[in-house]
Amino acid sequence: MKYKRWSLSQKLEILASSEEIGVVETCRKYSVSTGTFYNWKKKFDHKGEAGLKINYDLKSKELKQVEEENRVLRKLLGNKEIELEVQRELLKKKFGTSDPRKI
């Protein structure tokens, strides 16, 4: 089942509607469970509108961008390590040692 994500204005509208027609009727009208409604009400009473703001996507765009950059850099570092290992193996075969200072 796909869950609906409610915007701040929708949540405020539902909370305001509950004062006019009652909690049960409001929940039926908007197809919201009473548990969800009371969670919203508790958050609204405690923090006001800030408590109802959408916060399920706390990972900011900047954080996602930095994680992607980090992933790319790790991949590049891994490729560089492989390249260096191949060079060491070639030096071993050619000169019998992988230490370039001994050549």
BALO-178484 format. One record per residue: residue in one letter; chain; x, y, z of N, C-alpha, C in turn. Coordinates in nm, 3 decimals, decimal comma. Layout:
# BALO-178484
+-----+-------+---------+---------+---------+---------+---------+---------+---------+---------+---------+
: res : chain :    n_xx :    n_yy :    n_zz :   ca_xx :   ca_yy :   ca_zz :    c_xx :    c_yy :    c_zz :
+-----+-------+---------+---------+---------+---------+---------+---------+---------+---------+---------+
:   A :     A :       X :       Y :       Z :       X :       Y :       Z :       X :       Y :       Z :
...
+-----+-------+---------+---------+---------+---------+---------+---------+---------+---------+---------+
END
This chain:
# BALO-178484
+-----+-------+---------+---------+---------+---------+---------+---------+---------+---------+---------+
: res : chain :    n_xx :    n_yy :    n_zz :   ca_xx :   ca_yy :   ca_zz :    c_xx :    c_yy :    c_zz :
+-----+-------+---------+---------+---------+---------+---------+---------+---------+---------+---------+
:   M :     A :   0,084 :  -0,118 :   0,000 :   0,000 :   0,000 :   0,000 :   0,088 :   0,124 :   0,000 :
:   K :     A :   0,056 :   0,217 :  -0,087 :   0,134 :   0,340 :  -0,095 :   0,078 :   0,442 :   0,005 :
:   Y :     A :   0,166 :   0,503 :   0,080 :   0,125 :   0,600 :   0,180 :   0,117 :   0,739 :   0,119 :
:   K :     A :   0,019 :   0,814 :   0,162 :   0,002 :   0,951 :   0,113 :   0,088 :   1,043 :   0,199 :
:   R :     A :   0,149 :   1,137 :   0,134 :   0,228 :   1,237 :   0,205 :   0,148 :   1,366 :   0,203 :
:   W :     A :   0,120 :   1,415 :   0,319 :   0,036 :   1,533 :   0,333 :   0,124 :   1,657 :   0,341 :
:   S :     A :   0,082 :   1,763 :   0,275 :   0,155 :   1,889 :   0,283 :   0,116 :   1,961 :   0,412 :
:   L :     A :   0,191 :   2,063 :   0,443 :   0,166 :   2,141 :   0,564 :   0,028 :   2,205 :   0,558 :
:   S :     A :  -0,008 :   2,261 :   0,444 :  -0,139 :   2,327 :   0,432 :  -0,252 :   2,226 :   0,446 :
:   Q :     A :  -0,235 :   2,106 :   0,394 :  -0,338 :   2,003 :   0,408 :  -0,355 :   1,962 :   0,554 :
:   K :     A :  -0,244 :   1,947 :   0,623 :  -0,250 :   1,910 :   0,764 :  -0,321 :   2,018 :   0,846 :
:   L :     A :  -0,287 :   2,143 :   0,817 :  -0,352 :   2,254 :   0,889 :  -0,502 :   2,258 :   0,858 :
:   E :     A :  -0,538 :   2,232 :   0,734 :  -0,679 :   2,229 :   0,695 :  -0,754 :   2,118 :   0,769 :
:   I :     A :  -0,693 :   2,003 :   0,780 :  -0,755 :   1,890 :   0,850 :  -0,772 :   1,922 :   0,998 :
:   L :     A :  -0,668 :   1,981 :   1,059 :  -0,678 :   2,017 :   1,200 :  -0,786 :   2,122 :   1,223 :
:   A :     A :  -0,797 :   2,218 :   1,135 :  -0,900 :   2,321 :   1,149 :  -1,039 :   2,262 :   1,128 :
:   S :     A :  -1,049 :   2,171 :   1,034 :  -1,178 :   2,107 :   1,005 :  -1,227 :   2,024 :   1,123 :
:   S :     A :  -1,133 :   1,967 :   1,197 :  -1,172 :   1,882 :   1,310 :  -1,241 :   1,963 :   1,419 :
:   E :     A :  -1,205 :   2,090 :   1,430 :  -1,269 :   2,173 :   1,532 :  -1,413 :   2,206 :   1,493 :
:   E :     A :  -1,441 :   2,208 :   1,362 :  -1,575 :   2,240 :   1,315 :  -1,669 :   2,120 :   1,316 :
:   I :     A :  -1,622 :   2,007 :   1,258 :  -1,713 :   1,893 :   1,242 :  -1,677 :   1,773 :   1,330 :
:   G :     A :  -1,571 :   1,783 :   1,406 :  -1,533 :   1,674 :   1,494 :  -1,422 :   1,588 :   1,436 :
:   V :     A :  -1,354 :   1,519 :   1,524 :  -1,237 :   1,441 :   1,486 :  -1,275 :   1,322 :   1,398 :
:   V :     A :  -1,373 :   1,246 :   1,440 :  -1,409 :   1,124 :   1,368 :  -1,456 :   1,157 :   1,226 :
:   E :     A :  -1,543 :   1,254 :   1,213 :  -1,594 :   1,292 :   1,080 :  -1,483 :   1,348 :   0,991 :
:   T :     A :  -1,393 :   1,425 :   1,049 :  -1,281 :   1,480 :   0,972 :  -1,192 :   1,367 :   0,922 :
:   C :     A :  -1,162 :   1,272 :   1,008 :  -1,076 :   1,160 :   0,968 :  -1,142 :   1,079 :   0,857 :
:   R :     A :  -1,272 :   1,060 :   0,864 :  -1,343 :   0,989 :   0,757 :  -1,341 :   1,069 :   0,628 :
:   K :     A :  -1,366 :   1,197 :   0,639 :  -1,373 :   1,284 :   0,521 :  -1,241 :   1,286 :   0,444 :
:   Y :     A :  -1,130 :   1,296 :   0,516 :  -0,999 :   1,307 :   0,453 :  -0,924 :   1,174 :   0,444 :
:   S :     A :  -0,986 :   1,066 :   0,490 :  -0,924 :   0,932 :   0,491 :  -0,791 :   0,932 :   0,565 :
:   V :     A :  -0,795 :   0,985 :   0,686 :  -0,677 :   0,989 :   0,774 :  -0,710 :   0,905 :   0,896 :
:   S :     A :  -0,616 :   0,824 :   0,941 :  -0,642 :   0,747 :   1,061 :  -0,643 :   0,840 :   1,183 :
:   T :     A :  -0,715 :   0,798 :   1,284 :  -0,723 :   0,883 :   1,403 :  -0,587 :   0,892 :   1,472 :
:   G :     A :  -0,510 :   0,784 :   1,464 :  -0,375 :   0,788 :   1,522 :  -0,288 :   0,893 :   1,457 :
:   T :     A :  -0,294 :   0,898 :   1,324 :  -0,218 :   1,000 :   1,251 :  -0,267 :   1,139 :   1,287 :
:   F :     A :  -0,398 :   1,154 :   1,293 :  -0,456 :   1,284 :   1,328 :  -0,406 :   1,331 :   1,465 :
:   Y :     A :  -0,413 :   1,242 :   1,563 :  -0,371 :   1,282 :   1,698 :  -0,221 :   1,308 :   1,707 :
:   N :     A :  -0,141 :   1,238 :   1,626 :   0,002 :   1,268 :   1,621 :   0,025 :   1,408 :   1,567 :
:   W :     A :  -0,047 :   1,443 :   1,459 :  -0,036 :   1,578 :   1,405 :  -0,080 :   1,682 :   1,506 :
:   K :     A :  -0,189 :   1,652 :   1,576 :  -0,243 :   1,748 :   1,674 :  -0,143 :   1,770 :   1,787 :
:   K :     A :  -0,082 :   1,661 :   1,833 :   0,017 :   1,671 :   1,941 :   0,137 :   1,754 :   1,897 :
:   K :     A :   0,185 :   1,728 :   1,775 :   0,298 :   1,804 :   1,724 :   0,262 :   1,951 :   1,705 :
:   F :     A :   0,141 :   1,977 :   1,656 :   0,097 :   2,114 :   1,635 :   0,083 :   2,187 :   1,767 :
:   D :     A :   0,028 :   2,121 :   1,869 :   0,013 :   2,183 :   2,000 :   0,148 :   2,210 :   2,065 :
:   H :     A :   0,244 :   2,123 :   2,040 :   0,375 :   2,135 :   2,103 :   0,463 :   2,239 :   2,032 :
:   K :     A :   0,474 :   2,231 :   1,897 :   0,568 :   2,317 :   1,824 :   0,502 :   2,413 :   1,726 :
:   G :     A :   0,373 :   2,406 :   1,713 :   0,305 :   2,492 :   1,616 :   0,323 :   2,438 :   1,475 :
:   E :     A :   0,326 :   2,527 :   1,378 :   0,339 :   2,485 :   1,238 :   0,472 :   2,415 :   1,211 :
:   A :     A :   0,574 :   2,450 :   1,284 :   0,706 :   2,388 :   1,264 :   0,702 :   2,239 :   1,294 :
:   G :     A :   0,614 :   2,198 :   1,385 :   0,602 :   2,057 :   1,418 :   0,538 :   1,976 :   1,307 :
:   L :     A :   0,461 :   2,041 :   1,221 :   0,391 :   1,970 :   1,113 :   0,468 :   1,971 :   0,982 :
:   K :     A :   0,576 :   2,043 :   0,975 :   0,650 :   2,051 :   0,850 :   0,703 :   1,914 :   0,812 :
:   I :     A :   0,713 :   1,895 :   0,681 :   0,761 :   1,767 :   0,628 :   0,907 :   1,751 :   0,665 :
:   N :     A :   0,939 :   1,643 :   0,734 :   1,077 :   1,621 :   0,776 :   1,123 :   1,478 :   0,750 :
:   Y :     A :   1,054 :   1,407 :   0,660 :   1,097 :   1,272 :   0,630 :   1,213 :   1,270 :   0,533 :
:   D :     A :   1,242 :   1,381 :   0,465 :   1,358 :   1,390 :   0,378 :   1,460 :   1,482 :   0,442 :
:   L :     A :   1,516 :   1,437 :   0,554 :   1,611 :   1,519 :   0,628 :   1,746 :   1,528 :   0,558 :
:   K :     A :   1,774 :   1,434 :   0,469 :   1,900 :   1,437 :   0,397 :   1,895 :   1,552 :   0,298 :
:   S :     A :   1,969 :   1,652 :   0,324 :   1,964 :   1,769 :   0,238 :   2,031 :   1,740 :   0,103 :
:   K :     A :   2,005 :   1,826 :   0,008 :   2,064 :   1,811 :  -0,124 :   2,215 :   1,820 :  -0,116 :
:   E :     A :   2,263 :   1,907 :  -0,027 :   2,408 :   1,923 :  -0,014 :   2,472 :   1,795 :   0,038 :
:   L :     A :   2,405 :   1,731 :   0,135 :   2,459 :   1,607 :   0,191 :   2,461 :   1,498 :   0,085 :
:   K :     A :   2,354 :   1,488 :   0,006 :   2,350 :   1,389 :  -0,101 :   2,459 :   1,415 :  -0,203 :
:   Q :     A :   2,481 :   1,543 :  -0,235 :   2,585 :   1,579 :  -0,331 :   2,724 :   1,542 :  -0,278 :
:   V :     A :   2,748 :   1,568 :  -0,151 :   2,877 :   1,535 :  -0,091 :   2,898 :   1,384 :  -0,086 :
:   E :     A :   2,790 :   1,309 :  -0,056 :   2,802 :   1,163 :  -0,054 :   2,835 :   1,109 :  -0,193 :
:   E :     A :   2,773 :   1,166 :  -0,296 :   2,801 :   1,123 :  -0,433 :   2,945 :   1,156 :  -0,471 :
:   E :     A :   2,990 :   1,274 :  -0,434 :   3,129 :   1,312 :  -0,461 :   3,225 :   1,219 :  -0,389 :
:   N :     A :   3,192 :   1,185 :  -0,266 :   3,274 :   1,094 :  -0,187 :   3,282 :   0,957 :  -0,253 :
:   R :     A :   3,168 :   0,909 :  -0,306 :   3,164 :   0,780 :  -0,373 :   3,255 :   0,782 :  -0,496 :
:   V :     A :   3,248 :   0,890 :  -0,574 :   3,331 :   0,903 :  -0,693 :   3,479 :   0,906 :  -0,656 :
:   L :     A :   3,511 :   0,981 :  -0,552 :   3,652 :   0,991 :  -0,510 :   3,705 :   0,857 :  -0,460 :
:   R :     A :   3,622 :   0,783 :  -0,389 :   3,664 :   0,650 :  -0,342 :   3,690 :   0,558 :  -0,461 :
:   K :     A :   3,605 :   0,567 :  -0,563 :   3,622 :   0,486 :  -0,682 :   3,753 :   0,523 :  -0,752 :
:   L :     A :   3,780 :   0,653 :  -0,764 :   3,905 :   0,697 :  -0,827 :   4,027 :   0,651 :  -0,748 :
:   L :     A :   4,016 :   0,659 :  -0,617 :   4,127 :   0,615 :  -0,532 :   4,150 :   0,466 :  -0,548 :
:   G :     A :   4,041 :   0,390 :  -0,555 :   4,054 :   0,246 :  -0,577 :   4,120 :   0,216 :  -0,710 :
:   N :     A :   4,081 :   0,287 :  -0,815 :   4,143 :   0,268 :  -0,947 :   4,291 :   0,302 :  -0,942 :
:   K :     A :   4,326 :   0,407 :  -0,871 :   4,467 :   0,448 :  -0,861 :   4,548 :   0,341 :  -0,787 :
:   E :     A :   4,489 :   0,284 :  -0,682 :   4,557 :   0,177 :  -0,607 :   4,581 :   0,056 :  -0,697 :
:   I :     A :   4,485 :   0,022 :  -0,779 :   4,501 :  -0,091 :  -0,871 :   4,612 :  -0,061 :  -0,971 :
:   E :     A :   4,613 :   0,060 :  -1,022 :   4,716 :   0,101 :  -1,117 :   4,855 :   0,091 :  -1,055 :
:   L :     A :   4,869 :   0,137 :  -0,931 :   4,998 :   0,129 :  -0,862 :   5,040 :  -0,016 :  -0,837 :
:   E :     A :   4,946 :  -0,099 :  -0,805 :   4,976 :  -0,241 :  -0,781 :   5,026 :  -0,307 :  -0,910 :
:   V :     A :   4,964 :  -0,274 :  -1,021 :   5,008 :  -0,328 :  -1,150 :   5,150 :  -0,281 :  -1,180 :
:   Q :     A :   5,178 :  -0,156 :  -1,153 :   5,313 :  -0,104 :  -1,176 :   5,414 :  -0,177 :  -1,088 :
:   R :     A :   5,378 :  -0,202 :  -0,964 :   5,469 :  -0,275 :  -0,874 :   5,496 :  -0,416 :  -0,927 :
:   E :     A :   5,391 :  -0,482 :  -0,975 :   5,408 :  -0,617 :  -1,029 :   5,498 :  -0,617 :  -1,152 :
:   L :     A :   5,482 :  -0,517 :  -1,237 :   5,568 :  -0,507 :  -1,355 :   5,714 :  -0,483 :  -1,316 :
:   L :     A :   5,734 :  -0,399 :  -1,213 :   5,871 :  -0,376 :  -1,165 :   5,932 :  -0,503 :  -1,108 :
:   K :     A :   5,852 :  -0,581 :  -1,039 :   5,901 :  -0,708 :  -0,983 :   5,947 :  -0,800 :  -1,096 :
:   K :     A :   5,866 :  -0,809 :  -1,200 :   5,899 :  -0,897 :  -1,311 :   6,025 :  -0,848 :  -1,384 :
:   K :     A :   6,036 :  -0,718 :  -1,400 :   6,147 :  -0,663 :  -1,480 :   6,277 :  -0,659 :  -1,401 :
:   F :     A :   6,273 :  -0,613 :  -1,277 :   6,396 :  -0,592 :  -1,200 :   6,408 :  -0,683 :  -1,078 :
:   G :     A :   6,310 :  -0,761 :  -1,049 :   6,318 :  -0,851 :  -0,935 :   6,282 :  -0,784 :  -0,803 :
:   T :     A :   6,242 :  -0,659 :  -0,805 :   6,203 :  -0,589 :  -0,683 :   6,091 :  -0,491 :  -0,716 :
:   S :     A :   6,006 :  -0,464 :  -0,618 :   5,898 :  -0,368 :  -0,641 :   5,931 :  -0,232 :  -0,580 :
:   D :     A :   6,049 :  -0,221 :  -0,517 :   6,090 :  -0,096 :  -0,456 :   6,167 :  -0,013 :  -0,560 :
:   P :     A :   6,108 :   0,100 :  -0,604 :   6,176 :   0,179 :  -0,708 :   6,309 :   0,239 :  -0,663 :
:   R :     A :   6,333 :   0,248 :  -0,531 :   6,459 :   0,306 :  -0,482 :   6,576 :   0,211 :  -0,503 :
:   K :     A :   6,549 :   0,081 :  -0,517 :   6,655 :  -0,016 :  -0,533 :   6,696 :  -0,036 :  -0,678 :
:   I :     A :   6,630 :   0,034 :  -0,770 :   6,659 :   0,016 :  -0,913 :   6,778 :   0,099 :  -0,954 :
+-----+-------+---------+---------+---------+---------+---------+---------+---------+---------+---------+
END
